[in-house]
Amino acid sequence: MTIGLFALAALAEIAGCFAFWTWARADKSALWLVPGALSLALFAFLLTRIDSAFAGRAFAAYGGVYITASLGWMWAVEGARPDRWDVIGGAVCLAGAALILWGPRGG
């Protein structure tokens, strides 16, 4: 469940940020801001559904998922294939996210 929520949150955040990017950098209509804002609100809501005792830990672990999802977006939507350094960096980030979220902690 946690991985799915992280994935959905990443998609919502990236889509929302991309809508703002498109308006600001690609000179598109301000109407792009409406779905962008809604998508970012959905992102924030989804992140609150992560099962973690501390918000900061959930947000930190999400960072690794976001980085990896951004590379997937770059490839799928923008047509730029990640290079080996992108793939290695994404793997390192996911490993870090897993340690933050599921690392053994003393009571």
Backbone as XML, in Angstrom:
<?xml version="1.0"?>
<chain id="A" units="angstrom">
  <residue number="1" name="MET">
    <atom name="N" x="0.821" y="-1.196" z="0.000"/>
    <atom name="CA" x="0.000" y="0.000" z="0.000"/>
    <atom name="C" x="0.865" y="1.258" z="0.000"/>
  </residue>
  <residue number="2" name="THR">
    <atom name="N" x="1.918" y="1.272" z="0.804"/>
    <atom name="CA" x="2.791" y="2.439" z="0.904"/>
    <atom name="C" x="3.443" y="2.755" z="-0.434"/>
  </residue>
  <residue number="3" name="ILE">
    <atom name="N" x="3.957" y="1.736" z="-1.112"/>
    <atom name="CA" x="4.619" y="1.971" z="-2.402"/>
    <atom name="C" x="3.626" y="2.538" z="-3.411"/>
  </residue>
  <residue number="4" name="GLY">
    <atom name="N" x="2.422" y="2.001" z="-3.428"/>
    <atom name="CA" x="1.398" y="2.503" z="-4.340"/>
    <atom name="C" x="1.040" y="3.962" z="-4.054"/>
  </residue>
  <residue number="5" name="LEU">
    <atom name="N" x="0.915" y="4.305" z="-2.774"/>
    <atom name="CA" x="0.612" y="5.693" z="-2.418"/>
    <atom name="C" x="1.753" y="6.622" z="-2.811"/>
  </residue>
  <residue number="6" name="PHE">
    <atom name="N" x="2.988" y="6.180" z="-2.573"/>
    <atom name="CA" x="4.134" y="6.987" z="-2.995"/>
    <atom name="C" x="4.118" y="7.189" z="-4.514"/>
  </residue>
  <residue number="7" name="ALA">
    <atom name="N" x="3.831" y="6.135" z="-5.256"/>
    <atom name="CA" x="3.813" y="6.228" z="-6.721"/>
    <atom name="C" x="2.714" y="7.184" z="-7.196"/>
  </residue>
  <residue number="8" name="LEU">
    <atom name="N" x="1.524" y="7.073" z="-6.619"/>
    <atom name="CA" x="0.432" y="7.979" z="-6.996"/>
    <atom name="C" x="0.752" y="9.423" z="-6.608"/>
  </residue>
  <residue number="9" name="ALA">
    <atom name="N" x="1.338" y="9.607" z="-5.437"/>
    <atom name="CA" x="1.710" y="10.954" z="-5.002"/>
    <atom name="C" x="2.741" y="11.550" z="-5.945"/>
  </residue>
  <residue number="10" name="ALA">
    <atom name="N" x="3.711" y="10.738" z="-6.352"/>
    <atom name="CA" x="4.735" y="11.229" z="-7.270"/>
    <atom name="C" x="4.121" y="11.628" z="-8.610"/>
  </residue>
  <residue number="11" name="LEU">
    <atom name="N" x="3.236" y="10.809" z="-9.131"/>
    <atom name="CA" x="2.587" y="11.132" z="-10.395"/>
    <atom name="C" x="1.795" y="12.434" z="-10.283"/>
  </residue>
  <residue number="12" name="ALA">
    <atom name="N" x="1.065" y="12.591" z="-9.187"/>
    <atom name="CA" x="0.281" y="13.812" z="-8.987"/>
    <atom name="C" x="1.187" y="15.040" z="-8.860"/>
  </residue>
  <residue number="13" name="GLU">
    <atom name="N" x="2.274" y="14.918" z="-8.113"/>
    <atom name="CA" x="3.172" y="16.061" z="-7.936"/>
    <atom name="C" x="3.863" y="16.428" z="-9.239"/>
  </residue>
  <residue number="14" name="ILE">
    <atom name="N" x="4.368" y="15.433" z="-9.931"/>
    <atom name="CA" x="5.081" y="15.709" z="-11.180"/>
    <atom name="C" x="4.134" y="16.306" z="-12.222"/>
  </residue>
  <residue number="15" name="ALA">
    <atom name="N" x="2.922" y="15.757" z="-12.323"/>
    <atom name="CA" x="1.947" y="16.298" z="-13.282"/>
    <atom name="C" x="1.588" y="17.741" z="-12.923"/>
  </residue>
  <residue number="16" name="GLY">
    <atom name="N" x="1.403" y="18.019" z="-11.642"/>
    <atom name="CA" x="1.093" y="19.379" z="-11.214"/>
    <atom name="C" x="2.225" y="20.349" z="-11.505"/>
  </residue>
  <residue number="17" name="CYS">
    <atom name="N" x="3.435" y="19.943" z="-11.187"/>
    <atom name="CA" x="4.588" y="20.798" z="-11.462"/>
    <atom name="C" x="4.796" y="20.973" z="-12.966"/>
  </residue>
  <residue number="18" name="PHE">
    <atom name="N" x="4.541" y="19.917" z="-13.734"/>
    <atom name="CA" x="4.684" y="20.008" z="-15.185"/>
    <atom name="C" x="3.672" y="20.994" z="-15.769"/>
  </residue>
  <residue number="19" name="ALA">
    <atom name="N" x="2.462" y="21.014" z="-15.207"/>
    <atom name="CA" x="1.456" y="21.974" z="-15.675"/>
    <atom name="C" x="1.936" y="23.405" z="-15.434"/>
  </residue>
  <residue number="20" name="PHE">
    <atom name="N" x="2.508" y="23.674" z="-14.268"/>
    <atom name="CA" x="3.041" y="25.006" z="-13.992"/>
    <atom name="C" x="4.230" y="25.309" z="-14.904"/>
  </residue>
  <residue number="21" name="TRP">
    <atom name="N" x="5.096" y="24.327" z="-15.107"/>
    <atom name="CA" x="6.245" y="24.478" z="-15.999"/>
    <atom name="C" x="5.773" y="24.839" z="-17.411"/>
  </residue>
  <residue number="22" name="THR">
    <atom name="N" x="4.750" y="24.130" z="-17.871"/>
    <atom name="CA" x="4.224" y="24.357" z="-19.214"/>
    <atom name="C" x="3.681" y="25.782" z="-19.358"/>
  </residue>
  <residue number="23" name="TRP">
    <atom name="N" x="2.968" y="26.251" z="-18.342"/>
    <atom name="CA" x="2.447" y="27.614" z="-18.374"/>
    <atom name="C" x="3.585" y="28.635" z="-18.353"/>
  </residue>
  <residue number="24" name="ALA">
    <atom name="N" x="4.543" y="28.450" z="-17.431"/>
    <atom name="CA" x="5.591" y="29.448" z="-17.227"/>
    <atom name="C" x="6.703" y="29.389" z="-18.274"/>
  </residue>
  <residue number="25" name="ARG">
    <atom name="N" x="7.061" y="28.195" z="-18.721"/>
    <atom name="CA" x="8.234" y="28.051" z="-19.588"/>
    <atom name="C" x="7.897" y="27.784" z="-21.045"/>
  </residue>
  <residue number="26" name="ALA">
    <atom name="N" x="6.697" y="27.256" z="-21.316"/>
    <atom name="CA" x="6.330" y="26.946" z="-22.697"/>
    <atom name="C" x="5.278" y="27.918" z="-23.222"/>
  </residue>
  <residue number="27" name="ASP">
    <atom name="N" x="5.029" y="28.971" z="-22.449"/>
    <atom name="CA" x="4.126" y="30.044" z="-22.877"/>
    <atom name="C" x="2.741" y="29.538" z="-23.246"/>
  </residue>
  <residue number="28" name="LYS">
    <atom name="N" x="2.216" y="28.649" z="-22.419"/>
    <atom name="CA" x="0.870" y="28.115" z="-22.630"/>
    <atom name="C" x="-0.132" y="28.900" z="-21.789"/>
  </residue>
  <residue number="29" name="SER">
    <atom name="N" x="-1.398" y="28.649" z="-22.011"/>
    <atom name="CA" x="-2.492" y="29.334" z="-21.336"/>
    <atom name="C" x="-2.414" y="29.171" z="-19.817"/>
  </residue>
  <residue number="30" name="ALA">
    <atom name="N" x="-2.890" y="30.191" z="-19.118"/>
    <atom name="CA" x="-2.970" y="30.126" z="-17.654"/>
    <atom name="C" x="-3.964" y="29.061" z="-17.194"/>
  </residue>
  <residue number="31" name="LEU">
    <atom name="N" x="-4.785" y="28.569" z="-18.100"/>
    <atom name="CA" x="-5.696" y="27.476" z="-17.743"/>
    <atom name="C" x="-4.943" y="26.223" z="-17.326"/>
  </residue>
  <residue number="32" name="TRP">
    <atom name="N" x="-3.695" y="26.086" z="-17.722"/>
    <atom name="CA" x="-2.859" y="24.966" z="-17.275"/>
    <atom name="C" x="-2.708" y="24.970" z="-15.750"/>
  </residue>
  <residue number="33" name="LEU">
    <atom name="N" x="-2.873" y="26.145" z="-15.129"/>
    <atom name="CA" x="-2.691" y="26.247" z="-13.684"/>
    <atom name="C" x="-3.803" y="25.552" z="-12.904"/>
  </residue>
  <residue number="34" name="VAL">
    <atom name="N" x="-4.985" y="25.446" z="-13.472"/>
    <atom name="CA" x="-6.112" y="24.817" z="-12.766"/>
    <atom name="C" x="-5.846" y="23.330" z="-12.513"/>
  </residue>
  <residue number="35" name="PRO">
    <atom name="N" x="-5.600" y="22.526" z="-13.564"/>
    <atom name="CA" x="-5.304" y="21.117" z="-13.261"/>
    <atom name="C" x="-3.995" y="20.966" z="-12.492"/>
  </residue>
  <residue number="36" name="GLY">
    <atom name="N" x="-3.063" y="21.907" z="-12.697"/>
    <atom name="CA" x="-1.812" y="21.850" z="-11.943"/>
    <atom name="C" x="-2.044" y="21.993" z="-10.453"/>
  </residue>
  <residue number="37" name="ALA">
    <atom name="N" x="-2.860" y="22.964" z="-10.073"/>
    <atom name="CA" x="-3.156" y="23.183" z="-8.651"/>
    <atom name="C" x="-3.934" y="22.006" z="-8.061"/>
  </residue>
  <residue number="38" name="LEU">
    <atom name="N" x="-4.885" y="21.488" z="-8.806"/>
    <atom name="CA" x="-5.654" y="20.332" z="-8.328"/>
    <atom name="C" x="-4.752" y="19.116" z="-8.152"/>
  </residue>
  <residue number="39" name="SER">
    <atom name="N" x="-3.849" y="18.916" z="-9.084"/>
    <atom name="CA" x="-2.933" y="17.789" z="-9.005"/>
    <atom name="C" x="-2.003" y="17.921" z="-7.798"/>
  </residue>
  <residue number="40" name="LEU">
    <atom name="N" x="-1.529" y="19.134" z="-7.533"/>
    <atom name="CA" x="-0.659" y="19.339" z="-6.380"/>
    <atom name="C" x="-1.419" y="19.159" z="-5.064"/>
  </residue>
  <residue number="41" name="ALA">
    <atom name="N" x="-2.692" y="19.541" z="-5.042"/>
    <atom name="CA" x="-3.506" y="19.294" z="-3.842"/>
    <atom name="C" x="-3.695" y="17.791" z="-3.626"/>
  </residue>
  <residue number="42" name="LEU">
    <atom name="N" x="-3.927" y="17.051" z="-4.710"/>
    <atom name="CA" x="-4.053" y="15.600" z="-4.608"/>
    <atom name="C" x="-2.752" y="14.989" z="-4.099"/>
  </residue>
  <residue number="43" name="PHE">
    <atom name="N" x="-1.627" y="15.476" z="-4.588"/>
    <atom name="CA" x="-0.320" y="15.012" z="-4.111"/>
    <atom name="C" x="-0.213" y="15.170" z="-2.598"/>
  </residue>
  <residue number="44" name="ALA">
    <atom name="N" x="-0.541" y="16.360" z="-2.101"/>
    <atom name="CA" x="-0.426" y="16.615" z="-0.663"/>
    <atom name="C" x="-1.340" y="15.686" z="0.131"/>
  </residue>
  <residue number="45" name="PHE">
    <atom name="N" x="-2.551" y="15.475" z="-0.356"/>
    <atom name="CA" x="-3.472" y="14.573" z="0.325"/>
    <atom name="C" x="-2.922" y="13.149" z="0.350"/>
  </residue>
  <residue number="46" name="LEU">
    <atom name="N" x="-2.439" y="12.667" z="-0.792"/>
    <atom name="CA" x="-1.931" y="11.297" z="-0.864"/>
    <atom name="C" x="-0.754" y="11.084" z="0.071"/>
  </residue>
  <residue number="47" name="LEU">
    <atom name="N" x="0.089" y="12.087" z="0.194"/>
    <atom name="CA" x="1.255" y="11.936" z="1.071"/>
    <atom name="C" x="0.839" y="11.814" z="2.532"/>
  </residue>
  <residue number="48" name="THR">
    <atom name="N" x="-0.308" y="12.378" z="2.894"/>
    <atom name="CA" x="-0.778" y="12.237" z="4.283"/>
    <atom name="C" x="-1.304" y="10.830" z="4.564"/>
  </residue>
  <residue number="49" name="ARG">
    <atom name="N" x="-1.524" y="10.044" z="3.550"/>
    <atom name="CA" x="-2.043" y="8.688" z="3.720"/>
    <atom name="C" x="-0.921" y="7.669" z="3.964"/>
  </residue>
  <residue number="50" name="ILE">
    <atom name="N" x="0.324" y="8.081" z="3.871"/>
    <atom name="CA" x="1.465" y="7.178" z="4.089"/>
    <atom name="C" x="1.494" y="6.764" z="5.557"/>
  </residue>
  <residue number="51" name="ASP">
    <atom name="N" x="1.672" y="5.470" z="5.793"/>
    <atom name="CA" x="1.707" y="4.936" z="7.149"/>
    <atom name="C" x="3.086" y="5.172" z="7.762"/>
  </residue>
  <residue number="52" name="SER">
    <atom name="N" x="3.195" y="6.272" z="8.481"/>
    <atom name="CA" x="4.441" y="6.619" z="9.154"/>
    <atom name="C" x="4.092" y="7.412" z="10.411"/>
  </residue>
  <residue number="53" name="ALA">
    <atom name="N" x="4.822" y="7.156" z="11.483"/>
    <atom name="CA" x="4.551" y="7.857" z="12.734"/>
    <atom name="C" x="4.946" y="9.333" z="12.653"/>
  </residue>
  <residue number="54" name="PHE">
    <atom name="N" x="5.851" y="9.662" z="11.733"/>
    <atom name="CA" x="6.358" y="11.031" z="11.632"/>
    <atom name="C" x="6.257" y="11.520" z="10.189"/>
  </residue>
  <residue number="55" name="ALA">
    <atom name="N" x="5.705" y="12.695" z="10.009"/>
    <atom name="CA" x="5.559" y="13.271" z="8.674"/>
    <atom name="C" x="6.923" y="13.436" z="8.005"/>
  </residue>
  <residue number="56" name="GLY">
    <atom name="N" x="7.900" y="13.903" z="8.741"/>
    <atom name="CA" x="9.225" y="14.132" z="8.173"/>
    <atom name="C" x="9.842" y="12.874" z="7.591"/>
  </residue>
  <residue number="57" name="ARG">
    <atom name="N" x="9.624" y="11.740" z="8.257"/>
    <atom name="CA" x="10.162" y="10.475" z="7.744"/>
    <atom name="C" x="9.457" y="10.084" z="6.448"/>
  </residue>
  <residue number="58" name="ALA">
    <atom name="N" x="8.144" y="10.251" z="6.388"/>
    <atom name="CA" x="7.403" y="9.948" z="5.165"/>
    <atom name="C" x="7.859" y="10.862" z="4.037"/>
  </residue>
  <residue number="59" name="PHE">
    <atom name="N" x="8.045" y="12.147" z="4.336"/>
    <atom name="CA" x="8.471" y="13.100" z="3.303"/>
    <atom name="C" x="9.877" y="12.779" z="2.814"/>
  </residue>
  <residue number="60" name="ALA">
    <atom name="N" x="10.767" y="12.416" z="3.727"/>
    <atom name="CA" x="12.143" y="12.088" z="3.343"/>
    <atom name="C" x="12.182" y="10.850" z="2.461"/>
  </residue>
  <residue number="61" name="ALA">
    <atom name="N" x="11.445" y="9.824" z="2.839"/>
    <atom name="CA" x="11.411" y="8.601" z="2.031"/>
    <atom name="C" x="10.783" y="8.887" z="0.669"/>
  </residue>
  <residue number="62" name="TYR">
    <atom name="N" x="9.779" y="9.738" z="0.646"/>
    <atom name="CA" x="9.129" y="10.088" z="-0.611"/>
    <atom name="C" x="10.112" y="10.732" z="-1.589"/>
  </residue>
  <residue number="63" name="GLY">
    <atom name="N" x="11.097" y="11.436" z="-1.072"/>
    <atom name="CA" x="12.072" y="12.103" z="-1.936"/>
    <atom name="C" x="12.735" y="11.148" z="-2.920"/>
  </residue>
  <residue number="64" name="GLY">
    <atom name="N" x="13.088" y="9.974" z="-2.463"/>
    <atom name="CA" x="13.709" y="8.989" z="-3.350"/>
    <atom name="C" x="12.754" y="8.500" z="-4.425"/>
  </residue>
  <residue number="65" name="VAL">
    <atom name="N" x="11.499" y="8.322" z="-4.049"/>
    <atom name="CA" x="10.486" y="7.900" z="-5.013"/>
    <atom name="C" x="10.266" y="9.001" z="-6.038"/>
  </residue>
  <residue number="66" name="TYR">
    <atom name="N" x="10.204" y="10.248" z="-5.573"/>
    <atom name="CA" x="9.998" y="11.389" z="-6.469"/>
    <atom name="C" x="11.114" y="11.490" z="-7.506"/>
  </residue>
  <residue number="67" name="ILE">
    <atom name="N" x="12.341" y="11.341" z="-7.067"/>
    <atom name="CA" x="13.475" y="11.428" z="-7.987"/>
    <atom name="C" x="13.373" y="10.365" z="-9.066"/>
  </residue>
  <residue number="68" name="THR">
    <atom name="N" x="13.093" y="9.152" z="-8.676"/>
    <atom name="CA" x="12.986" y="8.058" z="-9.639"/>
    <atom name="C" x="11.791" y="8.253" z="-10.571"/>
  </residue>
  <residue number="69" name="ALA">
    <atom name="N" x="10.662" y="8.666" z="-10.015"/>
    <atom name="CA" x="9.477" y="8.916" z="-10.839"/>
    <atom name="C" x="9.725" y="10.058" z="-11.822"/>
  </residue>
  <residue number="70" name="SER">
    <atom name="N" x="10.481" y="11.059" z="-11.411"/>
    <atom name="CA" x="10.801" y="12.174" z="-12.307"/>
    <atom name="C" x="11.612" y="11.703" z="-13.509"/>
  </residue>
  <residue number="71" name="LEU">
    <atom name="N" x="12.504" y="10.774" z="-13.283"/>
    <atom name="CA" x="13.277" y="10.219" z="-14.402"/>
    <atom name="C" x="12.375" y="9.433" z="-15.342"/>
  </residue>
  <residue number="72" name="GLY">
    <atom name="N" x="11.413" y="8.704" z="-14.782"/>
    <atom name="CA" x="10.435" y="7.999" z="-15.612"/>
    <atom name="C" x="9.580" y="8.967" z="-16.411"/>
  </residue>
  <residue number="73" name="TRP">
    <atom name="N" x="9.171" y="10.063" z="-15.791"/>
    <atom name="CA" x="8.396" y="11.105" z="-16.486"/>
    <atom name="C" x="9.216" y="11.694" z="-17.634"/>
  </residue>
  <residue number="74" name="MET">
    <atom name="N" x="10.475" y="11.984" z="-17.350"/>
    <atom name="CA" x="11.360" y="12.550" z="-18.367"/>
    <atom name="C" x="11.378" y="11.655" z="-19.603"/>
  </residue>
  <residue number="75" name="TRP">
    <atom name="N" x="11.410" y="10.352" z="-19.368"/>
    <atom name="CA" x="11.469" y="9.392" z="-20.472"/>
    <atom name="C" x="10.107" y="9.255" z="-21.159"/>
  </residue>
  <residue number="76" name="ALA">
    <atom name="N" x="9.057" y="9.025" z="-20.366"/>
    <atom name="CA" x="7.733" y="8.732" z="-20.925"/>
    <atom name="C" x="7.054" y="9.946" z="-21.553"/>
  </residue>
  <residue number="77" name="VAL">
    <atom name="N" x="7.192" y="11.106" z="-20.922"/>
    <atom name="CA" x="6.455" y="12.286" z="-21.374"/>
    <atom name="C" x="7.329" y="13.223" z="-22.219"/>
  </residue>
  <residue number="78" name="GLU">
    <atom name="N" x="8.572" y="13.401" z="-21.797"/>
    <atom name="CA" x="9.436" y="14.357" z="-22.481"/>
    <atom name="C" x="10.331" y="13.717" z="-23.542"/>
  </residue>
  <residue number="79" name="GLY">
    <atom name="N" x="10.356" y="12.400" z="-23.583"/>
    <atom name="CA" x="11.092" y="11.700" z="-24.622"/>
    <atom name="C" x="12.601" y="11.675" z="-24.457"/>
  </residue>
  <residue number="80" name="ALA">
    <atom name="N" x="13.103" y="11.985" z="-23.276"/>
    <atom name="CA" x="14.549" y="11.953" z="-23.023"/>
    <atom name="C" x="14.860" y="10.711" z="-22.183"/>
  </residue>
  <residue number="81" name="ARG">
    <atom name="N" x="15.539" y="9.770" z="-22.780"/>
    <atom name="CA" x="15.857" y="8.518" z="-22.092"/>
    <atom name="C" x="16.913" y="8.754" z="-21.010"/>
  </residue>
  <residue number="82" name="PRO">
    <atom name="N" x="16.651" y="8.253" z="-19.793"/>
    <atom name="CA" x="17.656" y="8.389" z="-18.730"/>
    <atom name="C" x="18.948" y="7.660" z="-19.106"/>
  </residue>
  <residue number="83" name="ASP">
    <atom name="N" x="20.077" y="8.256" z="-18.755"/>
    <atom name="CA" x="21.349" y="7.591" z="-19.017"/>
    <atom name="C" x="21.725" y="6.732" z="-17.803"/>
  </residue>
  <residue number="84" name="ARG">
    <atom name="N" x="22.868" y="6.085" z="-17.896"/>
    <atom name="CA" x="23.245" y="5.155" z="-16.814"/>
    <atom name="C" x="23.409" y="5.863" z="-15.480"/>
  </residue>
  <residue number="85" name="TRP">
    <atom name="N" x="23.841" y="7.122" z="-15.500"/>
    <atom name="CA" x="24.022" y="7.860" z="-14.249"/>
    <atom name="C" x="22.672" y="8.218" z="-13.630"/>
  </residue>
  <residue number="86" name="ASP">
    <atom name="N" x="21.685" y="8.488" z="-14.470"/>
    <atom name="CA" x="20.330" y="8.699" z="-13.969"/>
    <atom name="C" x="19.812" y="7.429" z="-13.296"/>
  </residue>
  <residue number="87" name="VAL">
    <atom name="N" x="20.021" y="6.289" z="-13.942"/>
    <atom name="CA" x="19.535" y="5.014" z="-13.420"/>
    <atom name="C" x="20.243" y="4.664" z="-12.110"/>
  </residue>
  <residue number="88" name="ILE">
    <atom name="N" x="21.544" y="4.830" z="-12.076"/>
    <atom name="CA" x="22.296" y="4.544" z="-10.846"/>
    <atom name="C" x="21.865" y="5.491" z="-9.731"/>
  </residue>
  <residue number="89" name="GLY">
    <atom name="N" x="21.749" y="6.765" z="-10.043"/>
    <atom name="CA" x="21.320" y="7.747" z="-9.043"/>
    <atom name="C" x="19.933" y="7.433" z="-8.513"/>
  </residue>
  <residue number="90" name="GLY">
    <atom name="N" x="19.015" y="7.051" z="-9.408"/>
    <atom name="CA" x="17.664" y="6.690" z="-8.984"/>
    <atom name="C" x="17.666" y="5.482" z="-8.068"/>
  </residue>
  <residue number="91" name="ALA">
    <atom name="N" x="18.505" y="4.492" z="-8.392"/>
    <atom name="CA" x="18.589" y="3.292" z="-7.552"/>
    <atom name="C" x="19.126" y="3.632" z="-6.159"/>
  </residue>
  <residue number="92" name="VAL">
    <atom name="N" x="20.132" y="4.491" z="-6.108"/>
    <atom name="CA" x="20.681" y="4.917" z="-4.817"/>
    <atom name="C" x="19.604" y="5.640" z="-3.999"/>
  </residue>
  <residue number="93" name="CYS">
    <atom name="N" x="18.835" y="6.496" z="-4.662"/>
    <atom name="CA" x="17.767" y="7.228" z="-3.965"/>
    <atom name="C" x="16.698" y="6.286" z="-3.430"/>
  </residue>
  <residue number="94" name="LEU">
    <atom name="N" x="16.313" y="5.281" z="-4.231"/>
    <atom name="CA" x="15.318" y="4.317" z="-3.761"/>
    <atom name="C" x="15.842" y="3.500" z="-2.585"/>
  </residue>
  <residue number="95" name="ALA">
    <atom name="N" x="17.118" y="3.140" z="-2.636"/>
    <atom name="CA" x="17.710" y="2.412" z="-1.515"/>
    <atom name="C" x="17.684" y="3.278" z="-0.253"/>
  </residue>
  <residue number="96" name="GLY">
    <atom name="N" x="18.002" y="4.545" z="-0.395"/>
    <atom name="CA" x="17.941" y="5.463" z="0.740"/>
    <atom name="C" x="16.530" y="5.618" z="1.272"/>
  </residue>
  <residue number="97" name="ALA">
    <atom name="N" x="15.566" y="5.714" z="0.381"/>
    <atom name="CA" x="14.165" y="5.828" z="0.795"/>
    <atom name="C" x="13.734" y="4.594" z="1.577"/>
  </residue>
  <residue number="98" name="ALA">
    <atom name="N" x="14.143" y="3.419" z="1.111"/>
    <atom name="CA" x="13.791" y="2.172" z="1.800"/>
    <atom name="C" x="14.407" y="2.137" z="3.200"/>
  </residue>
  <residue number="99" name="LEU">
    <atom name="N" x="15.649" y="2.577" z="3.319"/>
    <atom name="CA" x="16.289" y="2.610" z="4.641"/>
    <atom name="C" x="15.562" y="3.557" z="5.582"/>
  </residue>
  <residue number="100" name="ILE">
    <atom name="N" x="15.191" y="4.712" z="5.068"/>
    <atom name="CA" x="14.499" y="5.692" z="5.916"/>
    <atom name="C" x="13.157" y="5.152" z="6.376"/>
  </residue>
  <residue number="101" name="LEU">
    <atom name="N" x="12.413" y="4.558" z="5.463"/>
    <atom name="CA" x="11.058" y="4.129" z="5.777"/>
    <atom name="C" x="11.002" y="2.830" z="6.562"/>
  </residue>
  <residue number="102" name="TRP">
    <atom name="N" x="11.835" y="1.864" z="6.191"/>
    <atom name="CA" x="11.712" y="0.537" z="6.780"/>
    <atom name="C" x="12.935" y="0.072" z="7.585"/>
  </residue>
  <residue number="103" name="GLY">
    <atom name="N" x="13.887" y="0.945" z="7.813"/>
    <atom name="CA" x="15.062" y="0.554" z="8.590"/>
    <atom name="C" x="14.688" y="0.175" z="10.010"/>
  </residue>
  <residue number="104" name="PRO">
    <atom name="N" x="15.411" y="-0.784" z="10.586"/>
    <atom name="CA" x="15.098" y="-1.207" z="11.963"/>
    <atom name="C" x="15.388" y="-0.074" z="12.943"/>
  </residue>
  <residue number="105" name="ARG">
    <atom name="N" x="14.479" y="0.122" z="13.840"/>
    <atom name="CA" x="14.644" y="1.187" z="14.831"/>
    <atom name="C" x="14.443" y="0.599" z="16.217"/>
  </residue>
  <residue number="106" name="GLY">
    <atom name="N" x="15.268" y="1.034" z="17.128"/>
    <atom name="CA" x="15.138" y="0.584" z="18.517"/>
    <atom name="C" x="13.955" y="1.263" z="19.187"/>
  </residue>
  <residue number="107" name="GLY">
    <atom name="N" x="13.393" y="0.605" z="20.154"/>
    <atom name="CA" x="12.210" y="1.116" z="20.853"/>
    <atom name="C" x="12.544" y="2.148" z="21.817"/>
  </residue>
</chain>
